[in-house]
Amino acid sequence: MRLFVTGASGHIGSALVPDLLAAGHTVVGLARSDASAAALATAGAEIRRGTLDDLGGLREAVADNPSSNVATRTLLKWETTHPGLLADLAETHYFA
C-alpha cells in the first residue's frame, strides 16, 4: 500500500516509517525541512515537501496518493479551524 504520512520525521513517525517500509509499504513522508527530508530519504521513504499550514498542498498530496493512509494527530486539530477538511479528505481516503 502507498501511505502518505505527515509527521513522518517526528518522534512517532520516525519509528512508524521504518516499520511500514519493512512491512512492504511505500511511504511518502511530509517534510518541512531539509533535515527532515534527508532523514526520510535515508530511511527509504519518498519525500513530499510542505507544511501542515498549506491545506491545499495537503489535499494535493493526498490526491497524488489515491490509496494513501494519512497518519497524524494534527489533522484533527485542523478540523476545528477548517471545518470540513477531514470530511473532504475522508471521502476517498482512510485515516489511521
Short mmCIF file of the C-alpha atoms (twelve columns), coordinates in Angstrom:
data_MODEL
# 
_entry.id   MODEL 
# 
loop_
_atom_site.group_PDB 
_atom_site.id 
_atom_site.type_symbol 
_atom_site.label_atom_id 
_atom_site.label_alt_id 
_atom_site.label_comp_id 
_atom_site.label_asym_id 
_atom_site.label_seq_id 
_atom_site.Cartn_x 
_atom_site.Cartn_y 
_atom_site.Cartn_z 
_atom_site.pdbx_PDB_model_num 
ATOM 1  C CA . MET A 1  0.000   0.000  0.000  1 
ATOM 2  C CA . ARG A 2  1.150   3.549  -0.694 1 
ATOM 3  C CA . LEU A 3  0.985   5.580  2.515  1 
ATOM 4  C CA . PHE A 4  1.186   9.355  2.912  1 
ATOM 5  C CA . VAL A 5  2.445   10.117 6.418  1 
ATOM 6  C CA . THR A 6  2.541   13.551 7.993  1 
ATOM 7  C CA . GLY A 7  4.868   13.916 10.962 1 
ATOM 8  C CA . ALA A 8  6.979   11.206 9.337  1 
ATOM 9  C CA . SER A 9  10.253  12.513 10.757 1 
ATOM 10 C CA . GLY A 10 8.856   13.281 14.203 1 
ATOM 11 C CA . HIS A 11 9.014   11.209 17.369 1 
ATOM 12 C CA . ILE A 12 6.265   8.752  16.407 1 
ATOM 13 C CA . GLY A 13 6.748   8.965  12.647 1 
ATOM 14 C CA . SER A 14 10.456  8.147  12.847 1 
ATOM 15 C CA . ALA A 15 9.507   4.839  14.497 1 
ATOM 16 C CA . LEU A 16 6.484   4.232  12.287 1 
ATOM 17 C CA . VAL A 17 8.091   4.816  8.869  1 
ATOM 18 C CA . PRO A 18 10.730  2.053  9.135  1 
ATOM 19 C CA . ASP A 19 8.064   -0.405 10.300 1 
ATOM 20 C CA . LEU A 20 5.808   0.482  7.378  1 
ATOM 21 C CA . LEU A 21 8.685   0.137  4.924  1 
ATOM 22 C CA . ALA A 22 9.721   -3.194 6.451  1 
ATOM 23 C CA . ALA A 23 6.151   -4.406 6.002  1 
ATOM 24 C CA . GLY A 24 6.477   -3.711 2.274  1 
ATOM 25 C CA . HIS A 25 4.563   -0.442 2.061  1 
ATOM 26 C CA . THR A 26 5.654   2.561  0.017  1 
ATOM 27 C CA . VAL A 27 5.870   5.575  2.324  1 
ATOM 28 C CA . VAL A 28 5.579   9.180  1.195  1 
ATOM 29 C CA . GLY A 29 6.592   11.408 4.093  1 
ATOM 30 C CA . LEU A 30 5.743   15.079 4.511  1 
ATOM 31 C CA . ALA A 31 8.963   17.013 5.147  1 
ATOM 32 C CA . ARG A 32 9.140   20.687 6.081  1 
ATOM 33 C CA . SER A 33 12.916  20.995 6.365  1 
ATOM 34 C CA . ASP A 34 15.976  19.747 4.528  1 
ATOM 35 C CA . ALA A 35 16.951  17.756 7.624  1 
ATOM 36 C CA . SER A 36 13.556  16.028 7.733  1 
ATOM 37 C CA . ALA A 37 13.737  15.264 4.017  1 
ATOM 38 C CA . ALA A 38 17.231  13.798 4.423  1 
ATOM 39 C CA . ALA A 39 16.153  11.614 7.356  1 
ATOM 40 C CA . LEU A 40 13.181  10.271 5.401  1 
ATOM 41 C CA . ALA A 41 15.285  9.622  2.313  1 
ATOM 42 C CA . THR A 42 17.840  7.759  4.426  1 
ATOM 43 C CA . ALA A 43 15.034  5.614  5.832  1 
ATOM 44 C CA . GLY A 44 13.912  4.795  2.293  1 
ATOM 45 C CA . ALA A 45 10.763  6.902  2.119  1 
ATOM 46 C CA . GLU A 46 9.693   9.151  -0.719 1 
ATOM 47 C CA . ILE A 47 9.613   12.854 0.131  1 
ATOM 48 C CA . ARG A 48 6.754   15.310 -0.183 1 
ATOM 49 C CA . ARG A 49 7.927   18.811 0.758  1 
ATOM 50 C CA . GLY A 50 5.386   21.005 2.522  1 
ATOM 51 C CA . THR A 51 3.796   22.006 5.794  1 
ATOM 52 C CA . LEU A 52 0.573   21.363 7.655  1 
ATOM 53 C CA . ASP A 53 -0.244  25.051 7.204  1 
ATOM 54 C CA . ASP A 54 -0.681  24.501 3.451  1 
ATOM 55 C CA . LEU A 55 -4.109  22.871 3.290  1 
ATOM 56 C CA . GLY A 56 -4.126  22.969 -0.498 1 
ATOM 57 C CA . GLY A 57 -0.793  21.167 -0.544 1 
ATOM 58 C CA . LEU A 58 -2.116  18.529 1.851  1 
ATOM 59 C CA . ARG A 59 -5.154  17.942 -0.306 1 
ATOM 60 C CA . GLU A 60 -2.893  17.678 -3.359 1 
ATOM 61 C CA . ALA A 61 -0.550  15.260 -1.601 1 
ATOM 62 C CA . VAL A 62 -3.431  13.010 -0.633 1 
ATOM 63 C CA . ALA A 63 -4.874  13.217 -4.152 1 
ATOM 64 C CA . ASP A 64 -1.452  12.232 -5.552 1 
ATOM 65 C CA . ASN A 65 -1.568  9.071  -3.415 1 
ATOM 66 C CA . PRO A 66 -5.026  7.644  -4.138 1 
ATOM 67 C CA . SER A 67 -4.612  4.602  -1.913 1 
ATOM 68 C CA . SER A 68 -2.940  6.509  0.903  1 
ATOM 69 C CA . ASN A 69 -3.442  6.488  4.633  1 
ATOM 70 C CA . VAL A 70 -2.776  9.717  6.487  1 
ATOM 71 C CA . ALA A 71 -1.275  9.172  9.920  1 
ATOM 72 C CA . THR A 72 -1.344  12.311 12.013 1 
ATOM 73 C CA . ARG A 73 -2.800  13.832 15.122 1 
ATOM 74 C CA . THR A 74 -2.518  17.301 13.688 1 
ATOM 75 C CA . LEU A 75 -5.234  16.966 11.044 1 
ATOM 76 C CA . LEU A 76 -7.698  16.513 13.863 1 
ATOM 77 C CA . LYS A 77 -6.643  19.885 15.237 1 
ATOM 78 C CA . TRP A 78 -7.156  21.498 11.821 1 
ATOM 79 C CA . GLU A 79 -10.750 20.300 11.667 1 
ATOM 80 C CA . THR A 80 -11.636 22.787 14.414 1 
ATOM 81 C CA . THR A 81 -10.356 25.772 12.418 1 
ATOM 82 C CA . HIS A 82 -11.074 24.414 8.930  1 
ATOM 83 C CA . PRO A 83 -14.460 22.675 9.194  1 
ATOM 84 C CA . GLY A 84 -14.941 20.026 6.559  1 
ATOM 85 C CA . LEU A 85 -11.242 19.321 5.970  1 
ATOM 86 C CA . LEU A 86 -11.417 15.770 7.277  1 
ATOM 87 C CA . ALA A 87 -14.703 15.132 5.518  1 
ATOM 88 C CA . ASP A 88 -13.191 16.328 2.231  1 
ATOM 89 C CA . LEU A 89 -10.146 14.105 2.601  1 
ATOM 90 C CA . ALA A 90 -12.046 11.138 4.047  1 
ATOM 91 C CA . GLU A 91 -14.335 10.851 1.041  1 
ATOM 92 C CA . THR A 92 -11.705 8.747  -0.708 1 
ATOM 93 C CA . HIS A 93 -9.068  8.096  1.947  1 
ATOM 94 C CA . TYR A 94 -8.664  6.106  5.114  1 
ATOM 95 C CA . PHE A 95 -7.258  7.810  8.192  1 
ATOM 96 C CA . ALA A 96 -5.133  5.670  10.511 1 
# 
